[in-house]
Amino acid sequence: MDPRIAEILDRIDAAPSAAPRVVATDADGTLWTGDAGDTLFQLFAAEDGWSDAARTIVASEARRWLGPGTGGTTSALATRLLEAYFAGAISVDAICSIEARASGGRSHESLEDWCRRAAEVVARSVRAPVRELLHELKRRGFAIHVVTASLGLVVEWTLRAADLPFDRVTGANLFIDDTRVSCDLRGPVPIQDAKSAALRAAGDWPPTLGMGDGGWDAAFLQGSQVALLVHPREALVQAMGGHPNAATWR
């Protein structure tokens, strides 16, 4: 066994037994190096796979974030929105909302197929030690709750493709009416405090182990008995400086 995994297991064994036997984890950047939501959005752009409703959303969001006179094809606008996000001009919760809503307006079967294809790409970047840790914790009876700002459906497909165990996924989810997927979010994008709220609503609070990589994970990681920072961004390292039982994998 990887000694880093053994260390985390020792920390968990020393945690108070009254804590729910729950692992709460972020997805993108934590379980794999890629980003499932970005990859799905880029796949739509590469193949012009937008629904009519999605075209309207992308055009509206481009005018909002890039300027009122912004024009071009839906795929070109989507690419420019992602570029603006990578440059820090669009917040992570905003881009995740755009990506999720722009995946709707189609049949459930169609969206499942697009998510499956995106998942096959992202799963290639799975973090093998994280996968080994999750399998061991699942074997020990822990429930695994993935809280992600990406579209929940594409994350579920990626978890399966990457052979990662999970019990629940809370993501940016859309309303589904019979077999049709709308472009409307069912609730807030699970990020920052919304991740903690999702865990509480599921009865998974406080988690014994929390795992994340970005500053937007700090809220639920602070409430975890053991916190594992996986290739963390500097904002998360700083935010978690006072946690009494945090480990870092780089």
C-alpha positions in Angstrom: 0.0 0.0 0.0 1.2 3.5 -0.8 2.5 5.0 2.5 0.5 8.1 1.9 -2.7 6.1 1.9 -1.7 4.3 5.0 -1.1 7.7 6.7 -4.6 8.9 5.8 -6.2 5.6 7.0 -4.3 6.1 10.3 -5.7 9.6 10.7 -9.2 8.3 10.0 -8.9 5.6 12.5 -7.9 8.2 15.1 -10.9 10.4 14.3 -13.9 10.3 16.8 -16.1 7.3 16.2 -19.2 9.4 16.4 -18.6 11.0 13.0 -20.6 9.7 10.1 -18.5 7.2 8.0 -18.6 9.5 5.1 -16.0 10.6 2.5 -16.9 14.0 1.0 -14.9 14.9 -2.1 -14.7 17.4 -4.9 -14.4 16.0 -8.4 -12.4 18.1 -10.9 -8.8 18.5 -10.0 -9.2 16.2 -7.0 -10.2 12.8 -8.4 -8.7 13.5 -11.9 -6.6 16.3 -13.4 -9.1 17.2 -16.0 -12.4 19.0 -15.7 -15.6 17.2 -16.7 -17.7 20.3 -17.1 -15.2 22.1 -19.3 -14.6 19.0 -21.4 -18.3 18.5 -22.1 -18.6 22.2 -23.0 -15.6 22.0 -25.3 -17.1 18.8 -26.9 -20.3 20.7 -27.8 -18.2 23.5 -29.2 -16.0 21.2 -31.3 -19.0 19.4 -32.9 -21.6 22.2 -32.9 -23.7 20.0 -30.6 -25.9 22.7 -29.1 -29.6 22.6 -28.7 -31.6 25.7 -29.8 -32.1 26.7 -26.2 -28.4 26.3 -25.5 -27.5 28.6 -28.4 -29.7 31.3 -26.8 -28.0 30.8 -23.4 -24.5 31.0 -24.8 -25.3 34.1 -26.8 -26.8 35.8 -23.8 -24.0 35.0 -21.5 -21.4 36.1 -24.1 -23.1 39.5 -24.2 -23.1 39.7 -20.4 -19.5 38.7 -19.9 -17.8 39.8 -23.1 -19.7 42.9 -24.1 -23.1 43.8 -25.5 -21.9 43.8 -29.1 -20.3 40.4 -29.0 -21.3 38.1 -31.9 -20.2 35.0 -33.7 -21.2 31.3 -33.9 -22.3 29.5 -30.7 -19.1 27.5 -30.7 -16.9 30.5 -31.1 -18.7 32.3 -28.3 -18.4 29.3 -26.0 -14.7 29.1 -26.6 -14.3 32.8 -25.8 -16.3 32.4 -22.6 -14.0 29.6 -21.5 -10.9 31.7 -22.4 -12.3 34.6 -20.3 -12.8 32.2 -17.4 -9.3 30.8 -17.7 -8.1 34.4 -17.6 -10.0 35.1 -14.4 -12.6 37.3 -15.9 -15.5 34.9 -15.1 -16.0 33.3 -11.7 -16.0 29.6 -11.3 -19.6 29.4 -10.2 -20.7 31.5 -13.2 -18.9 29.4 -15.8 -20.2 26.2 -14.2 -23.7 27.5 -14.4 -23.3 28.4 -18.0 -21.8 25.0 -18.9 -24.6 23.1 -17.1 -27.5 25.1 -18.5 -26.0 25.0 -22.0 -26.0 21.2 -21.9 -29.8 21.1 -21.7 -32.7 21.5 -24.1 -32.4 18.0 -25.4 -33.5 14.5 -24.7 -32.1 12.7 -21.6 -30.7 10.0 -23.9 -28.9 12.6 -26.0 -27.3 14.2 -22.9 -26.3 10.8 -21.5 -24.5 10.1 -24.7 -22.6 13.4 -24.7 -21.7 12.9 -21.1 -20.4 9.4 -21.7 -18.1 10.6 -24.5 -16.7 13.5 -22.3 -16.2 11.1 -19.4 -14.1 8.8 -21.5 -11.7 11.7 -22.1 -11.6 12.9 -18.5 -11.3 9.4 -17.0 -7.9 9.0 -18.6 -6.5 11.6 -16.1 -7.7 9.8 -13.0 -5.4 10.2 -9.9 -4.5 6.5 -9.2 -3.6 7.0 -5.5 -6.9 8.7 -4.9 -8.7 5.9 -6.6 -6.9 3.3 -4.4 -7.8 5.3 -1.3 -11.4 5.5 -2.2 -11.7 1.8 -3.0 -10.1 1.0 0.4 -12.5 3.3 2.3 -15.4 1.8 0.4 -14.3 -1.6 1.4 -14.3 -0.4 5.0 -17.9 0.7 4.8 -17.6 4.4 4.1 -20.1 6.2 2.0 -18.6 8.4 -0.7 -20.4 11.7 -1.5 -19.0 13.7 -4.5 -19.9 17.4 -4.3 -19.0 19.2 -7.6 -19.8 22.4 -9.3 -19.8 20.6 -12.7 -22.9 19.1 -14.2 -23.7 16.1 -12.0 -24.5 13.8 -14.8 -21.1 14.1 -16.6 -19.4 13.6 -13.2 -21.3 10.4 -12.6 -20.3 9.1 -16.0 -16.7 10.0 -15.3 -16.7 8.3 -12.0 -17.8 5.1 -13.7 -15.4 5.4 -16.5 -12.5 6.0 -14.1 -13.5 3.0 -11.8 -14.1 5.3 -8.8 -16.6 4.2 -6.2 -19.4 6.6 -5.1 -22.7 6.6 -3.4 -24.0 10.0 -4.1 -23.2 12.9 -6.5 -24.4 16.4 -5.8 -23.6 18.7 -8.8 -25.0 21.4 -10.9 -28.2 19.5 -11.9 -30.9 20.3 -14.4 -34.6 19.7 -14.3 -35.7 16.5 -16.2 -39.3 16.2 -17.3 -40.1 12.7 -18.4 -37.3 12.2 -21.0 -36.5 15.8 -21.6 -33.7 17.8 -20.0 -34.4 21.5 -19.5 -31.9 24.3 -19.3 -32.9 25.3 -15.8 -30.8 24.5 -12.7 -32.5 22.6 -9.9 -30.6 24.6 -7.3 -27.5 26.6 -6.7 -24.2 25.5 -8.1 -22.5 23.4 -5.3 -19.5 25.5 -4.5 -18.0 27.0 -1.4 -20.7 27.0 1.4 -23.2 25.3 -0.9 -21.0 22.2 -0.8 -21.4 22.1 3.0 -25.1 22.7 2.7 -25.4 19.8 0.2 -23.6 17.5 2.7 -25.8 18.6 5.6 -28.9 18.0 3.6 -27.9 14.5 2.8 -27.0 13.7 6.4 -23.4 13.4 5.6 -22.1 16.1 8.0 -19.5 16.3 9.3 -17.6 14.0 7.0 -14.8 11.9 8.4 -12.6 12.6 5.4 -12.9 15.6 3.0 -10.9 15.9 -0.2 -10.4 18.9 -2.4 -8.0 21.0 -4.5 -9.3 24.5 -4.8 -10.2 27.5 -2.5 -13.9 26.9 -3.2 -13.5 23.6 -1.3 -12.3 25.2 1.9 -15.7 25.5 3.5 -16.5 21.8 3.7 -12.9 20.8 4.2 -12.8 23.0 7.3 -15.7 20.9 8.7 -14.1 17.6 7.9 -12.4 15.7 10.7 -9.6 14.8 8.3 -8.8 17.0 5.3 -6.8 15.8 2.3 -5.6 18.5 0.0 -4.9 16.9 -3.4 -2.4 18.9 -5.5 -4.0 22.0 -3.9 -4.0 25.5 -5.3 -2.4 28.1 -3.1 -5.7 29.6 -2.1 -6.7 26.3 -0.5 -3.4 25.9 1.3 -3.7 29.3 2.9 -7.4 28.7 3.8 -6.6 25.4 5.5 -3.6 26.6 7.5 -5.5 26.4 10.8 -7.0 22.9 10.3 -5.8 20.5 13.0 -5.8 17.4 10.9 -4.9 18.2 7.3 -2.6 16.3 4.9 -1.4 17.3 1.5 -0.7 15.2 -1.6 1.4 16.8 -4.3 
